[in-house]
Amino acid sequence: MARRLAEFLLTALLCWGTSRLGLWFVPFVAGAWFGVLPPRRGAVLTAAVAAVAGWGVSLWLLARESLPVGATARAIAALAGLPPYAPSPSR
């Protein structure tokens, strides 16, 4: 449990720090690294959640500073295979 938490925190900090430096592709590299390592139960899930957390915190901080984050969010969504815009709720 402590090892998984340490992996999560290290990966999240790595993704957050590198995305703040403009290296937004690092979570993909981290995911590939976890894919190459010997399989361990929950390792891929830990890496995926940590990458999302690192990116999310970085985008949230940029938005909090009133910087435009729409283009970055669309590029990340496209790389992840998601639609560029969230569907609007039907009324």
PyMOL commands that set and color helices and strands:
alter all, ss='L'
color gray80, all
select helices_A, chain A and resi 2-20+26-36+43-64+70-80
alter helices_A, ss='H'
color red, helices_A
deselect
rebuild
show_as cartoon
